[in-house]
């Protein structure tokens, strides 16, 4: 964790650590079962499959980590801006400068994405490669005052300070490996690996059950890791809310911004929301219309806590600050 003035939350940190431990446990159990199944059949070299799956997974994971900022900028259509690029860019840079000074952290690059949505996100593997992206909808909205905009940006800068992109990339690596291992095992069985036993005799009769076992174990592993990664993501959003609110000392401003940004989604065309879906895990508020089927599904597999949960935490922080004052 970066040495900034963003306040840590021991409770959330403990839950995130437990979630990461469970992800590792699931991964180890998956590899163990897969090796035992494949080795018992004598058809496929489990070690070779695991080696190539882990190698490819590492390449994909490292590539995603090192190019996360470029991928996010390209996907959102955002352009880097300087304080000289107009009054709104100057206003945005001014707020970021104040927050970085308050948090005692390096200033990330700043970009603006052309989107009617009220939203923002930050990405990058470290503070040097980090980029903070704000949509034109959020920046130009007359209903959002400077305190609310500052609260949103404080939340996003917390993700940078706490290296959340690195944490989530490591967590996702387990799911990537699980998927690759299943594919490699399946194709090894399908295209000759399982066609003959050790003695060279045709042994196709046992190939199909092995494939089903590998696929079943892989699907269960992926499903469990998927839910754990979503849980970890929700914890990190709550931690960013808390850190941002404590940094600015204005949890009510963040609560107000959350309500305005969430409420604005119902006015955004569906096609714009769908085009923004690839970045939902990064956004301050995911791009879903309130009351739709998408929200029902999102509440089950969401990368973000519910609005009610986030507002409840902010209300608790407000109460704590008022007692301290």
C-alpha positions in Angstrom: 0.0 0.0 0.0 1.3 3.5 -0.9 2.4 5.7 2.0 -0.3 8.3 1.6 -2.6 10.1 4.0 -5.5 7.9 2.9 -6.8 6.2 6.0 -6.6 2.4 6.2 -9.6 0.3 7.3 -8.4 -2.7 9.3 -11.8 -4.4 9.1 -12.1 -4.2 5.3 -8.4 -5.1 4.9 -8.9 -8.2 7.0 -11.9 -9.2 4.8 -10.0 -8.6 1.6 -7.0 -10.6 2.9 -9.3 -13.5 3.8 -10.9 -13.3 0.3 -7.5 -13.4 -1.4 -6.6 -16.4 0.8 -9.7 -18.2 -0.2 -9.0 -17.5 -3.9 -5.5 -19.0 -3.4 -7.0 -22.0 -1.7 -9.5 -22.6 -4.5 -6.7 -22.4 -7.0 -4.5 -24.9 -5.2 -7.4 -27.3 -4.8 -8.2 -27.0 -8.5 -4.6 -27.8 -9.7 -4.4 -30.7 -7.2 -7.6 -32.3 -8.4 -6.7 -31.7 -12.1 -3.2 -33.3 -11.7 -4.7 -36.3 -9.9 -7.4 -36.9 -12.5 -5.1 -36.5 -15.5 -2.2 -38.5 -14.0 -4.5 -41.3 -13.0 -5.7 -41.7 -16.6 -2.1 -41.9 -18.0 -3.3 -40.1 -21.1 -2.3 -36.5 -20.5 0.7 -34.9 -18.8 -0.9 -32.8 -16.1 2.4 -31.1 -15.4 2.8 -29.9 -19.1 -0.8 -28.6 -19.2 -0.4 -26.7 -16.0 3.0 -25.3 -17.1 1.7 -23.9 -20.4 -1.5 -22.6 -18.8 0.3 -20.8 -16.1 2.8 -19.4 -18.6 0.1 -18.1 -21.0 -1.9 -16.8 -18.0 1.2 -14.9 -16.8 1.7 -13.4 -20.2 -2.0 -12.3 -20.4 -2.0 -11.0 -16.8 1.3 -9.1 -17.1 0.1 -7.6 -20.4 -3.2 -6.5 -18.9 -1.4 -5.0 -15.9 1.2 -3.1 -17.9 -1.2 -1.8 -20.5 -4.3 -1.3 -18.4 -4.0 2.5 -18.7 -3.7 2.4 -22.5 -6.5 -0.1 -22.8 -8.8 1.9 -20.6 -8.0 5.2 -22.5 -8.7 3.5 -25.8 -11.9 1.8 -24.7 -13.3 5.0 -23.2 -12.0 7.3 -26.0 -10.5 9.5 -23.3 -7.9 12.2 -24.2 -5.1 13.4 -21.8 -5.5 17.1 -20.9 -3.4 19.8 -19.4 -4.6 22.8 -17.4 -4.2 24.9 -20.5 -6.8 22.9 -22.4 -9.7 25.0 -21.4 -11.5 26.2 -18.3 -13.0 22.7 -17.4 -9.6 21.0 -17.8 -8.1 23.7 -15.6 -10.9 23.2 -13.0 -10.3 19.4 -13.0 -6.5 19.8 -12.7 -7.0 22.2 -9.8 -9.1 19.7 -7.8 -6.7 16.9 -8.5 -3.8 19.1 -7.4 -5.5 19.8 -4.1 -6.4 16.2 -3.5 -2.9 14.9 -4.3 -1.3 17.5 -2.0 -3.8 16.6 0.7 -3.1 12.8 0.3 0.7 13.3 -0.1 0.7 11.3 -3.4 2.1 11.9 -6.9 -0.3 13.4 -9.3 -1.6 11.0 -12.0 -2.2 11.9 -15.6 -5.6 13.4 -16.1 -7.9 12.6 -19.1 -11.5 13.5 -20.2 -13.7 11.0 -21.9 -16.5 12.1 -24.2 -19.6 10.5 -22.6 -22.9 11.8 -21.4 -22.7 9.6 -18.3 -21.8 11.1 -15.0 -18.8 9.0 -14.1 -15.1 8.7 -13.5 -12.4 6.0 -13.1 -8.7 5.6 -12.4 -6.4 2.8 -13.6 -2.7 2.0 -13.9 -0.4 -0.4 -12.2 1.3 2.2 -10.1 1.3 5.9 -9.3 3.7 6.7 -12.2 1.5 5.0 -14.8 -1.8 5.9 -13.3 -4.4 7.9 -15.2 -7.6 9.5 -13.8 -10.4 9.7 -16.3 -13.5 11.9 -15.9 -16.4 12.0 -18.3 -17.6 15.2 -19.9 -21.0 14.4 -18.4 -19.6 14.5 -14.9 -17.4 17.5 -15.5 -20.0 19.7 -17.2 -23.0 18.8 -15.0 -24.3 22.0 -13.4 -26.0 20.0 -10.5 -22.6 18.7 -9.3 -20.7 21.2 -7.2 -17.0 21.3 -6.6 -17.2 19.5 -3.3 -19.1 16.6 -4.8 -16.7 16.4 -7.8 -13.8 16.5 -5.4 -15.4 13.6 -3.4 -15.7 11.5 -6.5 -12.1 12.1 -7.5 -10.9 11.4 -3.9 -12.6 8.0 -4.2 -10.9 7.3 -7.5 -7.4 8.5 -6.3 -7.8 6.1 -3.4 -7.8 3.2 -5.9 -4.5 4.5 -7.2 -3.0 5.0 -3.8 -4.0 1.5 -2.7 -2.8 -0.2 -6.0 -6.2 -1.7 -6.5 -5.5 -2.5 -10.2 -2.6 -4.7 -9.2 -4.7 -6.4 -6.5 -7.6 -7.2 -8.8 -5.2 -8.3 -11.6 -3.6 -10.8 -9.2 -7.0 -12.0 -8.1 -8.3 -12.4 -11.7 -5.2 -14.4 -12.6 -6.6 -17.4 -10.7 -9.8 -17.4 -12.9 -7.7 -17.0 -16.0 -5.6 -20.0 -15.2 -8.6 -22.1 -14.3 -10.2 -21.3 -17.7 -7.0 -22.0 -19.6 -6.3 -25.3 -17.8 -9.8 -26.5 -18.7 -9.3 -25.6 -22.3 -5.8 -27.2 -22.5 -7.0 -30.4 -20.8 -10.0 -30.6 -23.1 -8.2 -30.2 -26.3 -5.4 -32.5 -25.2 -8.0 -35.2 -24.7 -9.9 -34.3 -27.9 -7.0 -34.2 -30.3 -4.9 -37.2 -29.6 -3.7 -36.8 -26.0 -6.4 -39.1 -24.7 -6.7 -41.3 -27.7 -4.1 -43.9 -26.6 -3.0 -45.2 -23.2 0.6 -45.8 -22.1 0.8 -49.0 -24.0 -0.3 -47.4 -27.2 -3.7 -49.1 -27.2 -6.8 -47.3 -28.1 -8.4 -46.1 -25.0 -11.1 -43.7 -26.1 -13.7 -45.3 -23.9 -12.4 -43.5 -20.9 -11.6 -40.2 -22.6 -15.2 -38.8 -22.4 -15.6 -39.2 -18.6 -12.2 -37.6 -18.0 -13.2 -34.6 -20.1 -16.4 -34.3 -18.2 -14.5 -34.4 -14.8 -12.0 -31.8 -15.9 -14.8 -29.5 -17.3 -16.9 -29.9 -14.2 -14.1 -29.2 -11.8 -13.0 -26.2 -13.9 -16.5 -24.8 -14.1 -16.9 -25.1 -10.3 -13.5 -23.5 -9.7 -14.3 -20.6 -12.1 -17.7 -20.0 -10.6 -16.3 -19.9 -7.0 -13.3 -17.7 -8.0 -15.7 -15.4 -10.0 -17.9 -14.8 -6.9 -14.9 -14.3 -4.7 -13.4 -11.7 -7.1 -16.7 -9.9 -7.2 -16.7 -9.9 -3.4 -13.2 -8.6 -3.3 -14.1 -5.8 -5.7 -17.1 -4.7 -3.6 -14.8 -4.6 -0.5 -12.3 -2.4 -2.4 -15.1 0.0 -3.5 -16.2 0.4 0.1 -12.6 1.0 1.2 -12.3 3.7 -1.5 -15.5 5.3 -0.4 -14.3 5.4 3.2 -10.8 6.6 2.4 -12.0 9.3 0.1 -14.6 10.5 2.6 -12.1 10.7 5.4 -9.5 12.4 3.3 -11.8 15.3 2.3 -13.7 15.2 5.6 -17.0 15.5 3.7 -18.7 12.1 3.6 -22.0 13.9 2.9 -20.6 15.3 -0.4 -19.6 11.8 -1.5 -23.1 10.5 -0.5 -24.7 13.3 -2.5 -22.5 12.6 -5.5 -23.4 8.9 -5.4 -27.1 9.7 -5.4 -26.8 12.1 -8.3 -24.5 9.9 -10.4 -26.7 6.8 -9.8 -29.9 8.7 -10.5 -28.5 10.1 -13.7 -28.2 6.6 -15.2 -31.9 6.4 -16.0 -31.5 9.4 -18.4 -28.6 7.9 -20.3 -29.5 6.1 -23.6 -29.2 2.3 -23.4 -26.7 2.2 -26.3 -24.4 4.5 -24.3 -24.7 2.4 -21.2 -24.0 -0.8 -23.2 -20.9 0.7 -24.8 -19.6 1.6 -21.3 -20.1 -1.9 -19.9 -16.4 -3.1 -20.5 -15.3 -0.4 -17.9 -18.0 -1.1 -15.3 -15.5 -2.6 -12.9 -13.5 0.6 -13.0 -16.3 3.2 -12.8 -17.3 5.2 -9.8 -20.8 3.8 -10.4 -21.5 1.0 -12.8 -23.5 1.8 -16.0 -26.9 0.3 -15.3 -30.4 1.7 -15.4 -32.2 1.6 -12.0 -35.1 -0.8 -11.9 -34.0 -2.8 -15.0 -33.2 -6.5 -15.3 -29.5 -5.6 -15.6 -29.6 -4.2 -12.0 -31.1 -7.4 -10.7 -28.3 -9.4 -12.2 -25.8 -6.8 -11.2 -26.9 -7.0 -7.6 -26.0 -10.8 -7.6 -22.7 -10.6 -9.5 -21.8 -6.9 -8.9 -18.4 -5.4 -8.8 -19.8 -2.6 -6.7 -21.8 -2.6 -3.4 -25.4 -1.4 -3.6 -26.1 2.3 -3.4 -27.9 1.7 -0.1 -24.8 -0.1 1.4 -22.5 2.7 0.3 -24.7 5.4 1.7 -25.1 3.6 5.0 -21.3 3.4 5.4 -21.0 7.1 4.6 -23.7 8.0 7.1 -21.8 6.0 9.8 -18.6 7.9 8.9 -20.5 11.2 9.2 -21.7 10.2 12.6 -18.1 9.3 13.7 -16.7 12.6 12.4 -19.4 14.6 14.2 -18.6 12.9 17.5 -14.9 13.6 17.0 -15.6 17.2 16.3 
